[in-house]
């Protein structure tokens, strides 16, 4: 009988990502692929997407009777991830538990000092090879010291040497057969089936507030265009995937490779729409081929504007000028693609005036969607030492870019939160007052997005405040009537 491995998502929710769609745990799909290939019986249990309770998770573990249970966490989901592993140990103390993800990659020592009774092993870095090698050694009775792990033994915390980054991403197996596809959809597209995919890993930029480039060691690696597009074609034909979100930080990093991906997508004419993020300077670089983005099925592009002043952009080390963001967003809009950006606010020197400047800049950029986020001081980020004296909230579950963690010198956190909500309200009410000027595609998209923001997101209660007359007419005409079929 093969050993049974249960991979579980922590049941964490904050009303952000789930408002737009239900997103599969891509990292677990990768880890499960390696375990399947090694002969393990594997199950992916996406308790987060199912909105399951801890008791439902407990019963699921009891019913499946796994030999090992694994999960992964970013900072805000850490508490729930550890709770999942604690439940596994409660069900059966013999179950091997392991934890991966960005937060544990950097804060493994703190976790093991506090939670070694619940967490047997921490997977540091990429988990596909490490997890399989670790379980192979444990179940064969050998020393578990494979590269890329940390654990506690006899009161001492042990960390093995770092594992090198995986060089051949094309060779990684994917456990698409384990995905419960009915659970995943993009809410602005009726009856859609949504996949999360990866065409590359890494980022070479040095943004001081970011975690991704640290996790990937400021390196960038990519799958071949043929391998990646072949996967999209497989998902489309085999599982009916008609929306795919590219999870990469910079899928467009290599111009020649990216253009080849676009050409292949155009050639194959897949019934597939693509959501992605990239950098402003890559959009500007691709001015001559931006039409290919639309022809290839690119539906939605996020670019990070991040700040309302050049000084703050420079502090974030964004390597970006304000006018460049405006030009890139204009290009995306002119191509008929949904544009999205965000502003990271709440630095110690934030003031009501600086937030008003962010609102003004957001209106000037004129993306279809804008988000005003509270900076989250990841404890391992480069900017953390600067923010640490101003941190008032130490509950990691609040580190979700919504709830202010840092107290600005001249504002309370409550005032900051009110101004962030004011920014959302002003931007969207002004945007919606011009809804009739939009193309039918963007108009319908914005109607759906607004309905989601007002009904299914953390903004639901706050967005229904004072509205200009034009926005009220929009609400009465589009949002309060039954959903379009």
Phi, psi and omega in degrees: 000126177292150175294146184255127181242128179247119178255123188236137171274141178291143185278059182263138178217140175222007174082020180254282186298321184290349178287334182263332183182179176249117192252127181288153179279086187303320180302320179290329177296321177294311181298318179297326178299316178295320180292319177301315181298333180274001175098006178279152168273121188235143173226134173260121181245101184271076182296331179295308182294331179276354183056040180279151178274170177300322180293322176295322177296317178302314181294323179297318179296317179301315184292322185280332180054059182284157172274335178214146177232130179232153175212177180218154185215141160264179191302312185289340180261005185301313183302315181291326178296315179294324177299320177301315181290327175297317178299319179300317179292326176295320180294316180204108181301344181278347178297132174281129180245143178215150186229129175238194178106173187295312185298313182290337177299325182259329188248032183299325183293315178299318181296312182292329176297326185261330194232026185294341177287334181260328185251109179284316185220144172249130177269118181258128181083201181297137190260350189300307183280318184300314184297315180296314179297319180298310182292325175304315183289319180297312185285345175263003175081017182261167176304132185279004190287070172271158177299142171091026178228168170216148180199169179249133180219123179054040178079001180247135179270128183243132174236124178280173180295156179296146174271140177295151176297145180294130185271324185251090181291335178297333187275352184287127178282149181240136182267056180298334180293343181267355183281133174273088192300331181297342182279348192242123180209159175257119195290340178278356178239115184298137175056031181277160171240122190250131173245150169251128186229165180228127177256343181202170177226135171114171180203134182262001180282173185233036181301126191287340183264357191269153177256332188297314185293332176289318180299319183268009174059034177056029177244162179227129177229153186221153168280158177289151178305318182296317181295316183292313182292326176299322178294317178300318179297318179298314180297323180293314185277324184278317188243002178072024178294123179239000171223131178230131174258122176279119187277353184299152172287318182219076179296340185267007189308315179262107186303313184298315180296315182296318179295325177296320177299314179299316181297318180294320178296319178296317181297319186278342177051050180288147173279075191209130174251144189238133174254141183202166168234155175200186182265150178305315185292334175288322176298314179298320178300325186266023181308323184280349180236016183298334177295330178294327177305309182294317180296331182278356178098013177290116185266325195210128179234127173258131170233141184271109173281316168076321186216157182264355179228150179295327179299316180291320175304318180293323177295324177286351185055046180283344181053052190210145175250147183304316182295333177294319178298317179300314182296318181295316180295321175300319180297316179298315180299315182294334178281357180080016181262144177294129180252141180219143173215176180215159177234124178266112186242174176098019174293163183305330181265014179295144177221165174305324181294321181290329176288322174301323178295323178294320178298314180299318180293321179300318178294325178293316177300320178060048170287164175292321182232139175223142179234138182247108192250150175269128184301135178254119183278079177307132187294351181248003183280159180296330184276353185303314180302325178290325184273335189309316181296345185254003182284129178246344183243125184244006175278110184302332183295344178270355184276064190239013180073006178254305185273126179299129180256323183266136176264115174297154182301319188253017178214151167277164177294327178295318177296318178301315180298319179297321180289326176296317178293323176299320179298313177303309186298314182294318182297310186286326178294320177293319180298315184287338176293344180251021187301325184288346178278348186277160171296159179304320180299308182291324178300311180295323179297314182293326176298313180295316181297317180297319177300318179294317180298321184280335186248331191237005184243174178295346180274357191308311184284324185282331185286353184261029178279210181295134181233147173293158183305321181298319181291324178298319178296321177300313181301314182294325185280321190247320192268327183276349177275165180303153180300145174292144179270000000 
